[in-house]
Amino acid sequence: MTNKITGKKDIKGYVKEVNGIWHIVITYYDKQGKRKFASMSTKLKIRGNKKNATRMMQEIIELFEIPKKAQKVDLKVYL
């Protein structure tokens, strides 16, 4: 889905810490309007890598395509 005002995709993301490793979480809305989540590990340790993890997240958001069918999303394809 795209935002009617800006014309951009409604995809957002954030990085979070899980057991000392940065993880990327992408949120998007499917065709039925339901919010979906996809996440993956960056395998980057917390100390000194938040900018790197954020850059990876932004790159994934730029390339991410919302799946047409109800299927599991593999974010590793976008790196």
MODELLER restraints for C-alpha pairs under 7 A, 6 or more apart:
rsr = mdl.restraints
at = mdl.atoms
rsr.add(forms.Gaussian(group=physical.xy_distance, feature=features.Distance(at['CA:1:A'], at['CA:9:A']), mean=5.99, stdev=0.5))
rsr.add(forms.Gaussian(group=physical.xy_distance, feature=features.Distance(at['CA:1:A'], at['CA:10:A']), mean=6.23, stdev=0.5))
rsr.add(forms.Gaussian(group=physical.xy_distance, feature=features.Distance(at['CA:1:A'], at['CA:29:A']), mean=6.89, stdev=0.5))
rsr.add(forms.Gaussian(group=physical.xy_distance, feature=features.Distance(at['CA:1:A'], at['CA:31:A']), mean=6.87, stdev=0.5))
rsr.add(forms.Gaussian(group=physical.xy_distance, feature=features.Distance(at['CA:2:A'], at['CA:8:A']), mean=5.25, stdev=0.5))
rsr.add(forms.Gaussian(group=physical.xy_distance, feature=features.Distance(at['CA:2:A'], at['CA:9:A']), mean=4.26, stdev=0.5))
rsr.add(forms.Gaussian(group=physical.xy_distance, feature=features.Distance(at['CA:2:A'], at['CA:10:A']), mean=5.59, stdev=0.5))
rsr.add(forms.Gaussian(group=physical.xy_distance, feature=features.Distance(at['CA:3:A'], at['CA:9:A']), mean=6.05, stdev=0.5))
rsr.add(forms.Gaussian(group=physical.xy_distance, feature=features.Distance(at['CA:3:A'], at['CA:10:A']), mean=6.04, stdev=0.5))
rsr.add(forms.Gaussian(group=physical.xy_distance, feature=features.Distance(at['CA:10:A'], at['CA:28:A']), mean=6.08, stdev=0.5))
rsr.add(forms.Gaussian(group=physical.xy_distance, feature=features.Distance(at['CA:10:A'], at['CA:29:A']), mean=6.96, stdev=0.5))
rsr.add(forms.Gaussian(group=physical.xy_distance, feature=features.Distance(at['CA:11:A'], at['CA:26:A']), mean=7.00, stdev=0.5))
rsr.add(forms.Gaussian(group=physical.xy_distance, feature=features.Distance(at['CA:11:A'], at['CA:27:A']), mean=5.83, stdev=0.5))
rsr.add(forms.Gaussian(group=physical.xy_distance, feature=features.Distance(at['CA:11:A'], at['CA:28:A']), mean=4.72, stdev=0.5))
rsr.add(forms.Gaussian(group=physical.xy_distance, feature=features.Distance(at['CA:11:A'], at['CA:61:A']), mean=6.65, stdev=0.5))
rsr.add(forms.Gaussian(group=physical.xy_distance, feature=features.Distance(at['CA:12:A'], at['CA:26:A']), mean=5.79, stdev=0.5))
rsr.add(forms.Gaussian(group=physical.xy_distance, feature=features.Distance(at['CA:12:A'], at['CA:27:A']), mean=5.29, stdev=0.5))
rsr.add(forms.Gaussian(group=physical.xy_distance, feature=features.Distance(at['CA:12:A'], at['CA:28:A']), mean=6.56, stdev=0.5))
rsr.add(forms.Gaussian(group=physical.xy_distance, feature=features.Distance(at['CA:13:A'], at['CA:25:A']), mean=5.44, stdev=0.5))
rsr.add(forms.Gaussian(group=physical.xy_distance, feature=features.Distance(at['CA:13:A'], at['CA:26:A']), mean=4.23, stdev=0.5))
rsr.add(forms.Gaussian(group=physical.xy_distance, feature=features.Distance(at['CA:13:A'], at['CA:27:A']), mean=5.84, stdev=0.5))
rsr.add(forms.Gaussian(group=physical.xy_distance, feature=features.Distance(at['CA:13:A'], at['CA:57:A']), mean=6.79, stdev=0.5))
rsr.add(forms.Gaussian(group=physical.xy_distance, feature=features.Distance(at['CA:14:A'], at['CA:24:A']), mean=6.02, stdev=0.5))
rsr.add(forms.Gaussian(group=physical.xy_distance, feature=features.Distance(at['CA:14:A'], at['CA:25:A']), mean=5.46, stdev=0.5))
rsr.add(forms.Gaussian(group=physical.xy_distance, feature=features.Distance(at['CA:14:A'], at['CA:26:A']), mean=6.73, stdev=0.5))
rsr.add(forms.Gaussian(group=physical.xy_distance, feature=features.Distance(at['CA:15:A'], at['CA:22:A']), mean=6.38, stdev=0.5))
rsr.add(forms.Gaussian(group=physical.xy_distance, feature=features.Distance(at['CA:15:A'], at['CA:23:A']), mean=5.49, stdev=0.5))
rsr.add(forms.Gaussian(group=physical.xy_distance, feature=features.Distance(at['CA:15:A'], at['CA:24:A']), mean=4.63, stdev=0.5))
rsr.add(forms.Gaussian(group=physical.xy_distance, feature=features.Distance(at['CA:15:A'], at['CA:25:A']), mean=6.13, stdev=0.5))
rsr.add(forms.Gaussian(group=physical.xy_distance, feature=features.Distance(at['CA:15:A'], at['CA:53:A']), mean=6.91, stdev=0.5))
rsr.add(forms.Gaussian(group=physical.xy_distance, feature=features.Distance(at['CA:15:A'], at['CA:54:A']), mean=6.58, stdev=0.5))
rsr.add(forms.Gaussian(group=physical.xy_distance, feature=features.Distance(at['CA:16:A'], at['CA:22:A']), mean=5.65, stdev=0.5))
rsr.add(forms.Gaussian(group=physical.xy_distance, feature=features.Distance(at['CA:16:A'], at['CA:23:A']), mean=5.30, stdev=0.5))
rsr.add(forms.Gaussian(group=physical.xy_distance, feature=features.Distance(at['CA:16:A'], at['CA:24:A']), mean=6.60, stdev=0.5))
rsr.add(forms.Gaussian(group=physical.xy_distance, feature=features.Distance(at['CA:17:A'], at['CA:23:A']), mean=6.12, stdev=0.5))
rsr.add(forms.Gaussian(group=physical.xy_distance, feature=features.Distance(at['CA:20:A'], at['CA:45:A']), mean=5.89, stdev=0.5))
rsr.add(forms.Gaussian(group=physical.xy_distance, feature=features.Distance(at['CA:20:A'], at['CA:46:A']), mean=5.54, stdev=0.5))
rsr.add(forms.Gaussian(group=physical.xy_distance, feature=features.Distance(at['CA:21:A'], at['CA:43:A']), mean=5.99, stdev=0.5))
rsr.add(forms.Gaussian(group=physical.xy_distance, feature=features.Distance(at['CA:21:A'], at['CA:44:A']), mean=5.57, stdev=0.5))
rsr.add(forms.Gaussian(group=physical.xy_distance, feature=features.Distance(at['CA:21:A'], at['CA:45:A']), mean=4.62, stdev=0.5))
rsr.add(forms.Gaussian(group=physical.xy_distance, feature=features.Distance(at['CA:21:A'], at['CA:46:A']), mean=5.46, stdev=0.5))
rsr.add(forms.Gaussian(group=physical.xy_distance, feature=features.Distance(at['CA:22:A'], at['CA:41:A']), mean=6.38, stdev=0.5))
rsr.add(forms.Gaussian(group=physical.xy_distance, feature=features.Distance(at['CA:22:A'], at['CA:42:A']), mean=5.78, stdev=0.5))
rsr.add(forms.Gaussian(group=physical.xy_distance, feature=features.Distance(at['CA:22:A'], at['CA:43:A']), mean=6.68, stdev=0.5))
rsr.add(forms.Gaussian(group=physical.xy_distance, feature=features.Distance(at['CA:22:A'], at['CA:44:A']), mean=5.74, stdev=0.5))
rsr.add(forms.Gaussian(group=physical.xy_distance, feature=features.Distance(at['CA:22:A'], at['CA:45:A']), mean=6.35, stdev=0.5))
rsr.add(forms.Gaussian(group=physical.xy_distance, feature=features.Distance(at['CA:22:A'], at['CA:46:A']), mean=6.00, stdev=0.5))
rsr.add(forms.Gaussian(group=physical.xy_distance, feature=features.Distance(at['CA:22:A'], at['CA:53:A']), mean=6.63, stdev=0.5))
rsr.add(forms.Gaussian(group=physical.xy_distance, feature=features.Distance(at['CA:23:A'], at['CA:39:A']), mean=6.95, stdev=0.5))
rsr.add(forms.Gaussian(group=physical.xy_distance, feature=features.Distance(at['CA:23:A'], at['CA:40:A']), mean=5.68, stdev=0.5))
rsr.add(forms.Gaussian(group=physical.xy_distance, feature=features.Distance(at['CA:23:A'], at['CA:41:A']), mean=4.36, stdev=0.5))
rsr.add(forms.Gaussian(group=physical.xy_distance, feature=features.Distance(at['CA:23:A'], at['CA:42:A']), mean=5.53, stdev=0.5))
rsr.add(forms.Gaussian(group=physical.xy_distance, feature=features.Distance(at['CA:24:A'], at['CA:39:A']), mean=5.43, stdev=0.5))
rsr.add(forms.Gaussian(group=physical.xy_distance, feature=features.Distance(at['CA:24:A'], at['CA:40:A']), mean=5.45, stdev=0.5))
rsr.add(forms.Gaussian(group=physical.xy_distance, feature=features.Distance(at['CA:24:A'], at['CA:41:A']), mean=6.27, stdev=0.5))
rsr.add(forms.Gaussian(group=physical.xy_distance, feature=features.Distance(at['CA:24:A'], at['CA:42:A']), mean=6.84, stdev=0.5))
rsr.add(forms.Gaussian(group=physical.xy_distance, feature=features.Distance(at['CA:24:A'], at['CA:57:A']), mean=6.09, stdev=0.5))
rsr.add(forms.Gaussian(group=physical.xy_distance, feature=features.Distance(at['CA:25:A'], at['CA:37:A']), mean=6.81, stdev=0.5))
rsr.add(forms.Gaussian(group=physical.xy_distance, feature=features.Distance(at['CA:25:A'], at['CA:38:A']), mean=5.77, stdev=0.5))
rsr.add(forms.Gaussian(group=physical.xy_distance, feature=features.Distance(at['CA:25:A'], at['CA:39:A']), mean=4.30, stdev=0.5))
rsr.add(forms.Gaussian(group=physical.xy_distance, feature=features.Distance(at['CA:25:A'], at['CA:40:A']), mean=6.78, stdev=0.5))
rsr.add(forms.Gaussian(group=physical.xy_distance, feature=features.Distance(at['CA:26:A'], at['CA:37:A']), mean=5.68, stdev=0.5))
rsr.add(forms.Gaussian(group=physical.xy_distance, feature=features.Distance(at['CA:26:A'], at['CA:38:A']), mean=5.18, stdev=0.5))
rsr.add(forms.Gaussian(group=physical.xy_distance, feature=features.Distance(at['CA:26:A'], at['CA:39:A']), mean=6.10, stdev=0.5))
rsr.add(forms.Gaussian(group=physical.xy_distance, feature=features.Distance(at['CA:27:A'], at['CA:35:A']), mean=6.85, stdev=0.5))
rsr.add(forms.Gaussian(group=physical.xy_distance, feature=features.Distance(at['CA:27:A'], at['CA:36:A']), mean=5.68, stdev=0.5))
rsr.add(forms.Gaussian(group=physical.xy_distance, feature=features.Distance(at['CA:27:A'], at['CA:37:A']), mean=4.62, stdev=0.5))
rsr.add(forms.Gaussian(group=physical.xy_distance, feature=features.Distance(at['CA:27:A'], at['CA:38:A']), mean=6.54, stdev=0.5))
rsr.add(forms.Gaussian(group=physical.xy_distance, feature=features.Distance(at['CA:28:A'], at['CA:35:A']), mean=5.70, stdev=0.5))
rsr.add(forms.Gaussian(group=physical.xy_distance, feature=features.Distance(at['CA:28:A'], at['CA:36:A']), mean=5.38, stdev=0.5))
rsr.add(forms.Gaussian(group=physical.xy_distance, feature=features.Distance(at['CA:28:A'], at['CA:37:A']), mean=6.57, stdev=0.5))
rsr.add(forms.Gaussian(group=physical.xy_distance, feature=features.Distance(at['CA:29:A'], at['CA:35:A']), mean=4.44, stdev=0.5))
rsr.add(forms.Gaussian(group=physical.xy_distance, feature=features.Distance(at['CA:29:A'], at['CA:36:A']), mean=5.82, stdev=0.5))
rsr.add(forms.Gaussian(group=physical.xy_distance, feature=features.Distance(at['CA:30:A'], at['CA:36:A']), mean=6.88, stdev=0.5))
rsr.add(forms.Gaussian(group=physical.xy_distance, feature=features.Distance(at['CA:30:A'], at['CA:66:A']), mean=6.85, stdev=0.5))
rsr.add(forms.Gaussian(group=physical.xy_distance, feature=features.Distance(at['CA:38:A'], at['CA:73:A']), mean=6.32, stdev=0.5))
rsr.add(forms.Gaussian(group=physical.xy_distance, feature=features.Distance(at['CA:40:A'], at['CA:75:A']), mean=6.56, stdev=0.5))
rsr.add(forms.Gaussian(group=physical.xy_distance, feature=features.Distance(at['CA:42:A'], at['CA:53:A']), mean=6.66, stdev=0.5))
rsr.add(forms.Gaussian(group=physical.xy_distance, feature=features.Distance(at['CA:60:A'], at['CA:78:A']), mean=5.59, stdev=0.5))
rsr.add(forms.Gaussian(group=physical.xy_distance, feature=features.Distance(at['CA:60:A'], at['CA:79:A']), mean=6.63, stdev=0.5))
rsr.add(forms.Gaussian(group=physical.xy_distance, feature=features.Distance(at['CA:63:A'], at['CA:78:A']), mean=6.38, stdev=0.5))
rsr.add(forms.Gaussian(group=physical.xy_distance, feature=features.Distance(at['CA:64:A'], at['CA:78:A']), mean=6.82, stdev=0.5))
